[in-house]
Amino acid sequence: MAHKISEECIACGACADQCPTEAISEGDIYKIDPELCIDCGACEDVCPTGAISEE
């Protein structure tokens, strides 16, 4: 199950830096590509706003 980024995202980039599969793309709110996400949780662990959760 892939992770999802909610509207609480502040686009700080911490999650993208930690993603081993480069599944996170930049934007006003970052997005996770479910095809690339391996559900490792690295992004969720570093998110300062708690905007990332399992889908």
SULCOR-V118702 format. One record per residue. N is the residue number from 1. RES is the residue in one letter. OMEGA is omega in radians with two decimals (NA if undefined). Layout:
N	RES	OMEGA
N	RES	OMEGA
This chain:
1	M	-3.10
2	A	3.06
3	H	-3.09
4	K	3.11
5	I	-3.11
6	S	-3.11
7	E	3.07
8	E	-3.14
9	C	3.10
10	I	3.09
11	A	-3.12
12	C	3.11
13	G	-3.12
14	A	-3.11
15	C	-3.12
16	A	3.12
17	D	-3.08
18	Q	-3.05
19	C	-3.11
20	P	-3.11
21	T	-3.12
22	E	-3.11
23	A	-3.06
24	I	3.13
25	S	-3.09
26	E	3.09
27	G	3.07
28	D	2.98
29	I	-3.12
30	Y	-3.14
31	K	3.11
32	I	3.09
33	D	-3.10
34	P	3.11
35	E	-3.12
36	L	-3.09
37	C	3.13
38	I	3.06
39	D	-3.12
40	C	3.11
41	G	-3.13
42	A	-3.14
43	C	-3.12
44	E	-3.11
45	D	-3.06
46	V	-3.10
47	C	-3.08
48	P	-3.11
49	T	-3.12
50	G	-3.08
51	A	-3.08
52	I	3.13
53	S	3.07
54	E	-3.12
55	E	NA
